[in-house]
Amino acid sequence: MRKVRVWAELSEEAFHAYEGEARRRGVEVETLVEQTVNCLLQELEREEKEGTDYPIIPS
């Protein structure tokens, strides 16, 4: 599996939520955002394999 560096733009509200959760878990905010992105990508791949009513085209 390959790793790709990406930048994510978060609202102040979302950042503070991630910041609080990261502090609670003892990890960095970036780690939680990475986990979220990976989960979303897995969901998209699963939906793509199962078939959807619309095509999923990466931009």
Buried (B, 14 or more C-beta within 10 A) or exposed (E): EEEEEEEEEEEEEEBEBBBEEBEEEEEEBEEBBBEEEEEEEEEEEEEEEEEEEEEEEEE
